[in-house]
Amino acid sequence: MPPAGIEPAHAVWEASGQRISQLAQLAEELDRLGVVLRSATEPFDTSAAAGRMMLQMLGVFAEFEHATIVDRVTAGIERRAKKASGRPDGCRSAPGATSKRK
């Protein structure tokens, strides 16, 4: 229970797609204001060093997950483009060029 006159606030922060620098900046600003983050779903709060470390680690993993998804999507698009062209190198024939194969 919070001290008298202090209302608990509940917020959801989706880490996916965020940068660790943004998370660090948010945590620093909240700390400066005397706000402690306690997770409803994860076992940490930022009033202790271990909780601050855990928050940063979760942010690092979220940023890594986002970058991995971007890399996989990009690779899939490139793979599909190569497959669609029918050539192993992914190049298409020049406009107006005729094929010598029959």
The first five atom37 places (N, CA, C, CB, O) and aatype in JSON, in Angstrom:
{
  "aatype": [12, 14, 14, 0, 7, 9, 6, 14, 0, 8, 0, 19, 17, 6, 0, 15, 7, 5, 1, 9, 15, 5, 10, 0, 5, 10, 0, 6, 6, 10, 3, 1, 10, 7, 19, 19, 10, 1, 15, 0, 16, 6, 14, 13, 3, 16, 15, 0, 0, 0, 7, 1, 12, 12, 10, 5, 12, 10, 7, 19, 13, 0, 6, 13, 6, 8, 0, 16, 9, 19, 3, 1, 19, 16, 0, 7, 9, 6, 1, 1, 0, 11, 11, 0, 15, 7, 1, 14, 3, 7, 4, 1, 15, 0, 14, 7, 0, 16, 15, 11, 1, 11],
  "atom_mask": [
    [1, 1, 1, 1, 1],
    [1, 1, 1, 1, 1],
    [1, 1, 1, 1, 1],
    [1, 1, 1, 1, 1],
    [1, 1, 1, 0, 1],
    [1, 1, 1, 1, 1],
    [1, 1, 1, 1, 1],
    [1, 1, 1, 1, 1],
    [1, 1, 1, 1, 1],
    [1, 1, 1, 1, 1],
    [1, 1, 1, 1, 1],
    [1, 1, 1, 1, 1],
    [1, 1, 1, 1, 1],
    [1, 1, 1, 1, 1],
    [1, 1, 1, 1, 1],
    [1, 1, 1, 1, 1],
    [1, 1, 1, 0, 1],
    [1, 1, 1, 1, 1],
    [1, 1, 1, 1, 1],
    [1, 1, 1, 1, 1],
    [1, 1, 1, 1, 1],
    [1, 1, 1, 1, 1],
    [1, 1, 1, 1, 1],
    [1, 1, 1, 1, 1],
    [1, 1, 1, 1, 1],
    [1, 1, 1, 1, 1],
    [1, 1, 1, 1, 1],
    [1, 1, 1, 1, 1],
    [1, 1, 1, 1, 1],
    [1, 1, 1, 1, 1],
    [1, 1, 1, 1, 1],
    [1, 1, 1, 1, 1],
    [1, 1, 1, 1, 1],
    [1, 1, 1, 0, 1],
    [1, 1, 1, 1, 1],
    [1, 1, 1, 1, 1],
    [1, 1, 1, 1, 1],
    [1, 1, 1, 1, 1],
    [1, 1, 1, 1, 1],
    [1, 1, 1, 1, 1],
    [1, 1, 1, 1, 1],
    [1, 1, 1, 1, 1],
    [1, 1, 1, 1, 1],
    [1, 1, 1, 1, 1],
    [1, 1, 1, 1, 1],
    [1, 1, 1, 1, 1],
    [1, 1, 1, 1, 1],
    [1, 1, 1, 1, 1],
    [1, 1, 1, 1, 1],
    [1, 1, 1, 1, 1],
    [1, 1, 1, 0, 1],
    [1, 1, 1, 1, 1],
    [1, 1, 1, 1, 1],
    [1, 1, 1, 1, 1],
    [1, 1, 1, 1, 1],
    [1, 1, 1, 1, 1],
    [1, 1, 1, 1, 1],
    [1, 1, 1, 1, 1],
    [1, 1, 1, 0, 1],
    [1, 1, 1, 1, 1],
    [1, 1, 1, 1, 1],
    [1, 1, 1, 1, 1],
    [1, 1, 1, 1, 1],
    [1, 1, 1, 1, 1],
    [1, 1, 1, 1, 1],
    [1, 1, 1, 1, 1],
    [1, 1, 1, 1, 1],
    [1, 1, 1, 1, 1],
    [1, 1, 1, 1, 1],
    [1, 1, 1, 1, 1],
    [1, 1, 1, 1, 1],
    [1, 1, 1, 1, 1],
    [1, 1, 1, 1, 1],
    [1, 1, 1, 1, 1],
    [1, 1, 1, 1, 1],
    [1, 1, 1, 0, 1],
    [1, 1, 1, 1, 1],
    [1, 1, 1, 1, 1],
    [1, 1, 1, 1, 1],
    [1, 1, 1, 1, 1],
    [1, 1, 1, 1, 1],
    [1, 1, 1, 1, 1],
    [1, 1, 1, 1, 1],
    [1, 1, 1, 1, 1],
    [1, 1, 1, 1, 1],
    [1, 1, 1, 0, 1],
    [1, 1, 1, 1, 1],
    [1, 1, 1, 1, 1],
    [1, 1, 1, 1, 1],
    [1, 1, 1, 0, 1],
    [1, 1, 1, 1, 1],
    [1, 1, 1, 1, 1],
    [1, 1, 1, 1, 1],
    [1, 1, 1, 1, 1],
    [1, 1, 1, 1, 1],
    [1, 1, 1, 0, 1],
    [1, 1, 1, 1, 1],
    [1, 1, 1, 1, 1],
    [1, 1, 1, 1, 1],
    [1, 1, 1, 1, 1],
    [1, 1, 1, 1, 1],
    [1, 1, 1, 1, 1]
  ],
  "atom_positions": [
    [[0.85, -1.18, 0.0], [0.0, 0.0, 0.0], [0.89, 1.24, 0.0], [-0.96, 0.0, 1.23], [1.83, 1.33, 0.8]],
    [[0.62, 2.21, -0.88], [1.44, 3.42, -0.92], [1.17, 4.3, 0.3], [1.16, 4.21, -2.21], [0.13, 4.18, 0.94]],
    [[2.11, 5.19, 0.62], [1.9, 6.12, 1.74], [0.67, 6.99, 1.5], [3.14, 7.01, 1.94], [0.21, 7.15, 0.37]],
    [[0.13, 7.54, 2.59], [-1.06, 8.39, 2.5], [-0.83, 9.54, 1.53], [-1.45, 8.94, 3.89], [0.23, 10.18, 1.55]],
    [[-1.81, 9.79, 0.69], [-1.73, 10.9, -0.27], [-1.03, 10.55, -1.56], [0.0, 0.0, 0.0], [-0.96, 11.38, -2.47]],
    [[-0.51, 9.33, -1.68], [0.17, 8.92, -2.91], [-0.65, 7.82, -3.57], [1.64, 8.44, -2.62], [-0.91, 6.77, -2.98]],
    [[-1.04, 8.07, -4.78], [-1.83, 7.11, -5.53], [-0.91, 6.27, -6.42], [-2.9, 7.82, -6.39], [-0.04, 6.81, -7.1]],
    [[-1.11, 4.97, -6.41], [-0.31, 4.14, -7.34], [-0.79, 4.36, -8.77], [-0.4, 2.64, -6.96], [-1.98, 4.55, -9.01]],
    [[0.12, 4.35, -9.67], [-0.22, 4.5, -11.09], [0.08, 3.19, -11.79], [0.57, 5.68, -11.74], [1.05, 2.51, -11.46]],
    [[-0.74, 2.86, -12.73], [-0.54, 1.63, -13.49], [-0.36, 2.0, -14.95], [-1.73, 0.65, -13.31], [-1.14, 2.76, -15.52]],
    [[0.66, 1.47, -15.54], [0.93, 1.74, -16.95], [1.52, 0.49, -17.58], [1.88, 2.95, -17.12], [2.16, -0.32, -16.92]],
    [[1.3, 0.37, -18.86], [1.89, -0.74, -19.62], [2.84, -0.12, -20.62], [0.8, -1.63, -20.32], [2.47, 0.79, -21.37]],
    [[4.07, -0.62, -20.63], [5.05, -0.13, -21.59], [5.47, -1.29, -22.45], [6.27, 0.53, -20.89], [6.05, -2.26, -21.96]],
    [[5.18, -1.2, -23.71], [5.55, -2.25, -24.66], [6.97, -1.97, -25.12], [4.57, -2.31, -25.87], [7.23, -0.97, -25.79]],
    [[7.89, -2.87, -24.76], [9.3, -2.66, -25.08], [9.63, -2.95, -26.54], [10.16, -3.53, -24.2], [10.64, -2.47, -27.06]],
    [[8.79, -3.7, -27.19], [9.07, -4.07, -28.58], [9.16, -2.84, -29.46], [8.0, -5.03, -29.11], [8.26, -2.0, -29.46]],
    [[10.24, -2.73, -30.19], [10.42, -1.61, -31.1], [11.03, -0.39, -30.45], [0.0, 0.0, 0.0], [11.27, 0.61, -31.13]],
    [[11.28, -0.44, -29.16], [11.88, 0.69, -28.46], [13.39, 0.5, -28.39], [11.29, 0.84, -27.05], [13.89, -0.62, -28.53]],
    [[14.09, 1.55, -28.19], [15.54, 1.52, -28.05], [15.91, 1.5, -26.57], [16.2, 2.73, -28.76], [15.2, 2.08, -25.74]],
    [[17.0, 0.84, -26.25], [17.45, 0.78, -24.86], [17.75, 2.18, -24.35], [18.7, -0.12, -24.73], [17.56, 2.45, -23.16]],
    [[18.21, 3.07, -25.22], [18.49, 4.45, -24.79], [17.2, 5.15, -24.34], [19.17, 5.24, -25.93], [17.23, 5.95, -23.41]],
    [[16.08, 4.85, -25.01], [14.8, 5.44, -24.62], [14.37, 4.92, -23.25], [13.72, 5.15, -25.68], [13.88, 5.67, -22.41]],
    [[14.55, 3.62, -23.04], [14.19, 3.02, -21.77], [15.06, 3.6, -20.65], [14.34, 1.48, -21.83], [14.54, 3.92, -19.58]],
    [[16.36, 3.73, -20.89], [17.27, 4.28, -19.88], [16.89, 5.72, -19.56], [18.73, 4.21, -20.37], [16.9, 6.13, -18.39]],
    [[16.55, 6.49, -20.58], [16.15, 7.88, -20.37], [14.86, 7.96, -19.54], [15.96, 8.59, -21.74], [14.75, 8.79, -18.64]],
    [[13.89, 7.1, -19.86], [12.64, 7.07, -19.11], [12.9, 6.69, -17.65], [11.64, 6.09, -19.75], [12.38, 7.34, -16.73]],
    [[13.69, 5.64, -17.43], [13.99, 5.19, -16.07], [14.72, 6.27, -15.28], [14.83, 3.9, -16.1], [14.43, 6.48, -14.1]],
    [[15.65, 6.96, -15.93], [16.4, 8.03, -15.27], [15.49, 9.19, -14.87], [17.52, 8.54, -16.19], [15.59, 9.72, -13.77]],
    [[14.59, 9.57, -15.77], [13.66, 10.66, -15.49], [12.71, 10.29, -14.35], [12.85, 11.02, -16.76], [12.46, 11.1, -13.46]],
    [[12.2, 9.06, -14.37], [11.3, 8.63, -13.29], [12.04, 8.57, -11.96], [10.68, 7.25, -13.63], [11.49, 8.94, -10.92]],
    [[13.29, 8.11, -11.98], [14.1, 8.05, -10.77], [14.32, 9.46, -10.22], [15.45, 7.37, -11.05], [14.25, 9.67, -9.01]],
    [[14.6, 10.4, -11.11], [14.81, 11.79, -10.7], [13.56, 12.36, -10.03], [15.19, 12.66, -11.92], [13.65, 13.17, -9.11]],
    [[12.39, 11.92, -10.49], [11.13, 12.37, -9.92], [10.71, 11.58, -8.68], [10.03, 12.29, -10.97], [9.69, 11.86, -8.06]],
    [[11.53, 10.57, -8.33], [11.23, 9.76, -7.16], [10.19, 8.68, -7.4], [0.0, 0.0, 0.0], [9.58, 8.17, -6.46]],
    [[10.0, 8.32, -8.66], [9.03, 7.29, -9.03], [9.73, 5.94, -9.08], [8.35, 7.61, -10.39], [10.79, 5.81, -9.69]],
    [[9.14, 4.95, -8.44], [9.67, 3.6, -8.44], [8.78, 2.75, -9.35], [9.74, 3.0, -6.99], [7.55, 2.78, -9.24]],
    [[9.41, 2.01, -10.23], [8.65, 1.11, -11.1], [8.62, -0.28, -10.47], [9.28, 1.04, -12.54], [9.65, -0.83, -10.09]],
    [[7.43, -0.83, -10.35], [7.26, -2.19, -9.88], [6.45, -2.91, -10.94], [6.57, -2.26, -8.47], [5.34, -2.5, -11.28]],
    [[7.01, -3.96, -11.46], [6.33, -4.7, -12.52], [5.24, -5.6, -11.96], [7.34, -5.52, -13.31], [5.42, -6.25, -10.93]],
    [[4.11, -5.61, -12.65], [3.03, -6.51, -12.27], [3.24, -7.91, -12.84], [1.68, -5.95, -12.75], [2.65, -8.88, -12.37]],
    [[4.09, -8.01, -13.86], [4.29, -9.3, -14.53], [5.7, -9.84, -14.4], [3.94, -9.17, -15.97], [5.92, -11.03, -14.65]],
    [[6.66, -9.01, -14.01], [8.05, -9.43, -13.87], [8.49, -9.2, -12.42], [8.99, -8.66, -14.87], [8.0, -8.28, -11.77]],
    [[9.4, -10.03, -11.91], [9.79, -9.92, -10.5], [10.86, -8.86, -10.24], [10.28, -11.25, -10.0], [11.98, -9.21, -9.85]],
    [[10.55, -7.6, -10.44], [11.53, -6.55, -10.15], [10.84, -5.23, -9.82], [12.48, -6.36, -11.32], [9.7, -4.99, -10.21]],
    [[11.56, -4.4, -9.1], [11.16, -3.0, -8.94], [12.44, -2.18, -8.94], [10.33, -2.77, -7.62], [13.5, -2.66, -8.54]],
    [[12.33, -0.95, -9.39], [13.52, -0.13, -9.61], [13.99, 0.61, -8.37], [13.24, 0.86, -10.69], [14.85, 1.48, -8.46]],
    [[13.45, 0.26, -7.2], [13.95, 0.88, -5.98], [15.25, 0.22, -5.53], [12.9, 0.8, -4.86], [15.96, 0.76, -4.68]],
    [[15.57, -0.95, -6.1], [16.8, -1.67, -5.77], [17.69, -1.78, -7.0], [16.49, -3.07, -5.2], [17.21, -1.72, -8.13]],
    [[18.98, -1.94, -6.77], [19.94, -2.05, -7.87], [19.61, -3.24, -8.78], [21.37, -2.19, -7.33], [19.72, -3.13, -10.0]],
    [[19.21, -4.35, -8.19], [18.89, -5.54, -8.99], [17.68, -5.27, -9.9], [18.6, -6.75, -8.07], [17.64, -5.76, -11.03]],
    [[16.72, -4.52, -9.41], [15.55, -4.18, -10.23], [15.9, -3.27, -11.39], [0.0, 0.0, 0.0], [15.38, -3.44, -12.49]],
    [[16.78, -2.3, -11.15], [17.22, -1.41, -12.23], [18.0, -2.2, -13.28], [18.09, -0.26, -11.67], [17.86, -1.97, -14.48]],
    [[18.84, -3.14, -12.82], [19.59, -3.98, -13.75], [18.63, -4.84, -14.59], [20.6, -4.87, -12.99], [18.81, -4.96, -15.8]],
    [[17.64, -5.42, -13.94], [16.68, -6.28, -14.64], [15.92, -5.48, -15.7], [15.7, -6.92, -13.64], [15.69, -5.97, -16.8]],
    [[15.52, -4.26, -15.37], [14.81, -3.42, -16.33], [15.68, -3.15, -17.56], [14.4, -2.08, -15.68], [15.2, -3.21, -18.69]],
    [[16.96, -2.87, -17.33], [17.87, -2.62, -18.45], [18.08, -3.88, -19.27], [19.22, -2.1, -17.94], [18.14, -3.81, -20.5]],
    [[18.19, -5.03, -18.63], [18.37, -6.29, -19.36], [17.14, -6.6, -20.22], [18.64, -7.45, -18.39], [17.27, -7.04, -21.37]],
    [[15.96, -6.38, -19.67], [14.74, -6.6, -20.45], [14.71, -5.68, -21.66], [13.49, -6.38, -19.57], [14.27, -6.08, -22.74]],
    [[15.16, -4.46, -21.49], [15.22, -3.52, -22.61], [16.2, -3.97, -23.68], [0.0, 0.0, 0.0], [15.92, -3.85, -24.87]],
    [[17.35, -4.49, -23.26], [18.35, -4.98, -24.21], [17.78, -6.16, -25.01], [19.64, -5.41, -23.47], [17.94, -6.22, -26.23]],
    [[17.13, -7.08, -24.32], [16.54, -8.22, -25.03], [15.43, -7.8, -25.98], [16.01, -9.25, -24.03], [15.29, -8.36, -27.06]],
    [[14.63, -6.82, -25.59], [13.56, -6.33, -26.46], [14.15, -5.69, -27.72], [12.67, -5.32, -25.72], [13.64, -5.9, -28.82]],
    [[15.22, -4.9, -27.55], [15.85, -4.28, -28.72], [16.47, -5.34, -29.63], [16.93, -3.27, -28.27], [16.38, -5.23, -30.85]],
    [[17.1, -6.36, -29.04], [17.68, -7.45, -29.82], [16.59, -8.2, -30.6], [18.44, -8.43, -28.89], [16.77, -8.52, -31.77]],
    [[15.47, -8.48, -29.94], [14.37, -9.18, -30.59], [13.85, -8.37, -31.78], [13.23, -9.44, -29.59], [13.59, -8.93, -32.85]],
    [[13.71, -7.07, -31.61], [13.23, -6.21, -32.69], [14.2, -6.24, -33.88], [13.05, -4.77, -32.19], [13.78, -6.38, -35.03]],
    [[15.5, -6.12, -33.59], [16.51, -6.13, -34.66], [16.52, -7.47, -35.39], [17.9, -5.83, -34.09], [16.7, -7.52, -36.6]],
    [[16.35, -8.56, -34.65], [16.32, -9.89, -35.25], [15.13, -10.03, -36.19], [16.26, -10.98, -34.16], [15.26, -10.59, -37.28]],
    [[13.98, -9.54, -35.79], [12.79, -9.6, -36.64], [13.01, -8.8, -37.91], [11.54, -9.07, -35.88], [12.67, -9.27, -39.0]],
    [[13.58, -7.61, -37.8], [13.85, -6.78, -38.97], [14.8, -7.51, -39.92], [14.46, -5.41, -38.54], [14.58, -7.52, -41.13]],
    [[15.86, -8.12, -39.38], [16.82, -8.86, -40.21], [16.15, -10.02, -40.94], [17.97, -9.38, -39.35], [16.41, -10.25, -42.12]],
    [[15.29, -10.75, -40.24], [14.61, -11.91, -40.86], [13.64, -11.48, -41.95], [13.87, -12.73, -39.8], [13.56, -12.11, -43.0]],
    [[12.92, -10.41, -41.71], [11.98, -9.92, -42.71], [12.74, -9.46, -43.95], [11.12, -8.76, -42.14], [12.35, -9.77, -45.07]],
    [[13.82, -8.73, -43.75], [14.63, -8.25, -44.87], [15.19, -9.42, -45.67], [15.78, -7.37, -44.36], [15.15, -9.4, -46.9]],
    [[15.71, -10.43, -44.99], [16.24, -11.62, -45.67], [15.15, -12.34, -46.44], [16.9, -12.57, -44.66], [15.39, -12.82, -47.55]],
    [[13.97, -12.43, -45.88], [12.85, -13.08, -46.57], [12.44, -12.33, -47.82], [0.0, 0.0, 0.0], [12.14, -12.95, -48.84]],
    [[12.42, -11.01, -47.76], [12.08, -10.2, -48.93], [13.12, -10.4, -50.03], [11.98, -8.71, -48.56], [12.77, -10.56, -51.2]],
    [[14.39, -10.4, -49.65], [15.46, -10.61, -50.63], [15.39, -12.0, -51.24], [16.83, -10.4, -49.98], [15.58, -12.16, -52.45]],
    [[15.11, -13.01, -50.41], [14.99, -14.38, -50.91], [13.83, -14.51, -51.9], [14.78, -15.36, -49.74], [13.95, -15.16, -52.94]],
    [[12.72, -13.88, -51.57], [11.55, -13.94, -52.45], [11.82, -13.24, -53.77], [10.33, -13.33, -51.76], [11.37, -13.7, -54.82]],
    [[12.54, -12.11, -53.73], [12.86, -11.38, -54.95], [13.75, -12.23, -55.86], [13.56, -10.05, -54.62], [13.55, -12.24, -57.08]],
    [[14.71, -12.93, -55.28], [15.58, -13.8, -56.08], [14.79, -14.95, -56.7], [16.72, -14.35, -55.22], [14.99, -15.3, -57.86]],
    [[13.91, -15.52, -55.93], [13.11, -16.65, -56.4], [12.16, -16.21, -57.53], [12.31, -17.27, -55.24], [11.95, -16.94, -58.49]],
    [[11.6, -15.02, -57.4], [10.66, -14.52, -58.4], [11.34, -14.22, -59.73], [9.98, -13.26, -57.89], [10.71, -14.32, -60.78]],
    [[12.61, -13.86, -59.68], [13.29, -13.51, -60.92], [13.68, -14.74, -61.73], [14.53, -12.68, -60.63], [13.91, -14.64, -62.94]],
    [[13.77, -15.89, -61.09], [14.11, -17.12, -61.79], [15.6, -17.3, -61.99], [0.0, 0.0, 0.0], [16.03, -18.34, -62.5]],
    [[16.39, -16.34, -61.62], [17.85, -16.45, -61.76], [18.47, -16.59, -60.37], [18.43, -15.21, -62.51], [18.0, -15.97, -59.42]],
    [[19.52, -17.39, -60.26], [20.12, -17.62, -58.95], [20.65, -16.35, -58.29], [21.22, -18.61, -59.08], [20.67, -16.25, -57.07]],
    [[21.09, -15.38, -59.09], [21.63, -14.15, -58.51], [20.55, -13.1, -58.27], [22.7, -13.58, -59.42], [20.84, -12.03, -57.74]],
    [[19.31, -13.41, -58.65], [18.2, -12.51, -58.42], [18.02, -11.43, -59.46], [0.0, 0.0, 0.0], [17.1, -10.63, -59.36]],
    [[18.9, -11.39, -60.49], [18.81, -10.36, -61.52], [17.76, -10.73, -62.55], [20.17, -10.14, -62.2], [17.56, -11.91, -62.85]],
    [[17.11, -9.73, -63.07], [16.15, -9.94, -64.15], [16.81, -9.56, -65.46], [14.84, -9.11, -63.91], [17.83, -8.86, -65.48]],
    [[16.24, -10.01, -66.54], [16.77, -9.66, -67.86], [16.54, -8.18, -68.13], [16.11, -10.52, -68.97], [15.6, -7.58, -67.6]],
    [[17.41, -7.61, -68.94], [17.25, -6.22, -69.32], [15.99, -6.07, -70.16], [18.5, -5.7, -70.08], [15.63, -6.99, -70.9]],
    [[15.32, -4.93, -70.07], [14.11, -4.73, -70.88], [14.42, -4.9, -72.37], [13.53, -3.33, -70.63], [15.39, -4.36, -72.88]],
    [[13.57, -5.67, -73.04], [13.74, -5.88, -74.47], [14.7, -6.99, -74.83], [0.0, 0.0, 0.0], [14.83, -7.34, -76.01]],
    [[15.38, -7.56, -73.85], [16.35, -8.65, -74.12], [15.57, -9.92, -74.4], [17.35, -8.87, -72.91], [14.51, -10.15, -73.82]],
    [[16.09, -10.71, -75.29], [15.46, -11.99, -75.61], [16.31, -13.12, -75.07], [15.26, -12.15, -77.12], [17.53, -13.02, -75.0]],
    [[15.65, -14.17, -74.69], [16.35, -15.31, -74.14], [16.91, -16.16, -75.26], [15.42, -16.14, -73.25], [16.25, -16.34, -76.28]],
    [[18.12, -16.68, -75.1], [18.73, -17.54, -76.1], [18.31, -19.0, -75.88], [20.27, -17.41, -76.06], [18.53, -19.86, -76.74]],
    [[17.71, -19.28, -74.73], [17.26, -20.66, -74.44], [15.96, -20.94, -75.16], [17.07, -20.88, -72.92], [15.11, -20.06, -75.33]],
    [[15.81, -22.18, -75.58], [14.54, -22.61, -76.21], [14.21, -24.01, -75.8], [14.61, -22.53, -77.74], [13.19, -24.55, -76.22]]
  ]
}
